[in-house]
């Protein structure tokens, strides 16, 4: 009998309504945009396509992944999972991979909807500005989930940070402002390339920190 990879089983375990509902928002928003454009006979600009991906995709990917490090605790089988004879780093690594799979699925679904309602666009122009903010908020979601093991803490923390960025437009976070491409911030002089590299690096750091927290917690529980 052929054994399926661990990622397959983790996807089956973690992808449910908690992931699917946030993941549907971007495609539905695209349909609503298309309807509004059609009713008002409005010709959208490229920026009208870029902005939902840079601003909305990171949030919904992070919310759809907020339960990834908390599901064992929420469903009360954390002791069973901790008893698995597996390396301690495997679970955070698998859950990070699941998070990126979810983000990619939202990106593809949203991209398809906007392709239908907008017409042809070059994905190379539309998608890249969303990558760094998605990595950052996904990292924040994984890190908060590992730290608290509470879904609402992870989801709430991500949502609060997103709202904070929207409201302050980078006045506080400056070089780490998430939406500098499609929502120009308080500091219009932020070097775009540096901004994207800084955000992506911070996101990867959060993913590593989240994994480390999980490993340390398991080590302490096992004595």
Helices and strands as residue ranges (DSSP letters): H 6-14, H 17-39, H 47-51, I 52-57, H 58-64, H 71-74, H 78-82, H 88-118, H 123-126, H 128-148, H 151-168, G 174-176, H 192-221
